[in-house]
Amino acid sequence: MAASPTAHTLAWPLTCVQAAWRTQAGWIAALVGLAFAWTLSWIAGNYFEHSQPVQTQVRSVTVLDVPPGSIERSLRIEIQSPPAPNCVRISQQLLYQFSNGSHIFYPLGSALNGGGFNRSWRSDRPLSFVLILSVPSGTPPGEYMFVHRSIYTCSYLGGFVERRIVFEAPQVPVLVGG
């Protein structure tokens, strides 16, 4: 009784590997294949390491003057961000304070942006932009640190390879109220 063509097609790669392994060149081929895979992995890792977006920089954080009769305060933040044509960036801005032995965070805003939304967009210049964020009304006056955090999701090779990069800009001191 003859074997079905489907069984032959499915077993073909395994049969080839077994045949190559039985020869004296099988060990050599395995070592060459391992060295090739390691080299390719190293080159890809090196490429991804050098092609990741440059770090976002917080240029300045200033507390805007409060109009008379208003209790809402706002922050004006100037940020410079690298172009990231293959990446989508999720960013979060918050105020941070260490008080009475505990960490207190006041979220200000978040954004989802990046060149990954528009594949035709290409730029080599850093992008500068200004954020105006409202400080929550329950935030007590005092010294805080402004924190900008980002998570980049970058796609390479047509989306076949994906890499996530977590980044936090250096904290900037801010005096709110008082």
Protein Blocks (a to p, Z undefined) as FASTA:
>chain_A
ZZdfklmmmmmmmmmmmmmmmpmklmmmmmmmmmmmmmmmmmmmmmmmmmpccddddfbd
cdddddehiabdcddddddddddfkbccdddddddddeehiacdddfbdcdedjklmmkb
ccfbdcdddddddddfklccddddddddddddddeehhlaccddddddddddddeeZZ
